[in-house]
Amino acid sequence: MSGTRTPWSVGLLVLLGTLACCGRTEPQDPGVAAMRLLELALVDEPTDDQLRRAFHPVPSDAQRAALLDALSALADVASLRVVDVVRLADPDDAFADLAALLPGGGSAHFTVRLSRRMEEPDPWRITWFQGPGVEWPAAGSGSGDGLSTSAPP
């Protein structure tokens, strides 16, 4: 074989070089975990194990139908990619911004909130996501902490 490389072998060398020089300290980062949304959106019926690996807390039976509806809204997007990941003051809390191309043209942006569960091999789990026409869990669904305001007395 001559000294020329195929595009596939060049791509593999670039990937291996990137992994070697970066030295990831975590088995998974929040951006990778956020991309699981597209993975799950392309599955007709995610298994309990898939949901456990992607979400925290695991959706209850009552929340599951709403989650599947929200995921189906993502099934038609193309080229979903991570735009930015922001870690908050609490190192176990992060937001990932995703961008996607829409089937009719244009683009959409999605925000995913994640929490880290250190006891897991892939520690980052989705706790909330929102984009054009989709939010899970929906605002006012009663799950998780929220902000509220009231008029002064």
C-alpha positions, 0 to 999 in steps of 0.5 A: 500500500502506498503512503496516501491515506483515504479520507476515512483513515485521515478522519480516524487519525484526526479523531484519535489525535483529538481524543489523545490530546484532550484527555477527557476527565469525564466519561461523558459531558453535558453536550453529549448527554443533550444529544440523546434527545435526537437519539430518543426522538428517532426511536418509536418507543424508547425503552425504560432503560433508554429513558433511565440513561437519558433523564433524571428523574425518570419520567413517571407513567403520567409524564411519559406520554407528554415526554414522547409527544415532546420527543416526536416534535424533534424527530424531523429536525436535521443536523442537530449540533451542540452550540454551547454548554454552560456550567453553573456555579453548582458543578452538577448543573449545566445547560446545553444549547443545541441548533438544528435545521428544520425540514422546510428550511430555517433553523431552530434552537433548543435549550437542555438542562442537565444534572450530574449523577456521579454514581452513574458511568455516564453521569449527565441526565436531562432534567428539562428541554425546550425549543420552538413549540416544545417543552418538557416537562411543561411549565406548571407541570408541578415537577422540580423547583420553580420560581414564583413572584407575588405582589408586596403586601 
